[in-house]
Each structure stands twice: as structure tokens, then as C-alpha cells.
Amino acid sequence: MNETVVCVVGNVATPPVYWEPATGPTVRFRLAVTARYWDREKGVWTDGHTNFFTVWAKRQLAANVATSVEVGQPLVVQGRLKVRTEVREGQQQWASADIDAVAIGHDLSRGTAAFRRTARPETAQPAVPTPAQPTAGPEPSWETPVAQPPDPSVSQRRLPVAAVT
């Protein structure tokens, strides 16, 4: 699959719109991404062009965004870029840049956040473990073994090296 995966940092421009179609929870919002550059002549940072992306999130990510994201907050969004072009009113060309989000988080370089795990729905556990589920056993040793020096009683056999001509 050749998809364009992007990671953009910007500010939430519109309130997240949440709804639950038959395919599962979905949320959509606009993200404003403004380039900044150092103006040497003036000696200050200057804002460049602002790009707007429509960010789409689905399933659990959509529910988490709906309860966590507000207008003006700085976000980091990673996902698949989709650019659409359409002709409207017979002559005007219109383009839209959408991101199907895989991950969304607050930009912690510009503020703090308090993370809370979401509760997962309870799933019925089978009474008897299946072969894919190993039974509980002793905890494995995760320590890295220390390298032992070679045993001097064992003769070290060297392989002959072929002559190169």
C-alpha cells in the first residue's frame, strides 16, 4: 500500500463534531497549521501561510477526542493524508486536505495534560483456556545472562582459511 502518512502540529480551529453512524463513532474537526520562520531583518519570528486540514477519527479514538479536545488547543496528529478536488458550480475548482487520524495527542511542548485511560468494555472470558491462551505458569526470567569465559578444558578447533590468490 502506498499511502501518504503525515504528522502535523497545529491548533484546533473548530469544535469537534461527534456522531455515531452504523459504522461506529466518528469525529471531525479542523486543524490550523501555521508555518513560522525567523525574519532576520526584523529580528522576530513571523507567521507564514496557514494550512487547514479536516481531521477524521473513528471508533475509540473518536470517543476520546470528543471528550478531550477543545478549540484552540495545540495538537499533534498522525494519519493518512487524502487530498480531494471537486468542481463546484460548473467552473470553480475546490480542494480539501483530509487526515484519517491514527493517533492524536496534545502538544506537550506548549502545555501540560492529564492522561486518563478509558475503560474497555468487558468481554466474556471462556471458562477453559484455549490453546491460544497459555495457562498461568512461573514468571520467566527477564535478566540478561552474564557471558561466561570459555572453558579451558575444551579444545578450541580452528577452521583452515583458504588461501586467496
Secondary structure, DSSP 8 states (H G I E B T S, - for coil): ----EEEEEEEE-S--EEE--TT--EEEEEEEEEEEEEETTTTEEEEEEEEEEEEEEEHHHHHHHHHH--TT-EEEEEEEEEEEEEEETTTEEEEEEEEEEEEEEE-TTS----------------SS--TTS---------S--------TTS-----------
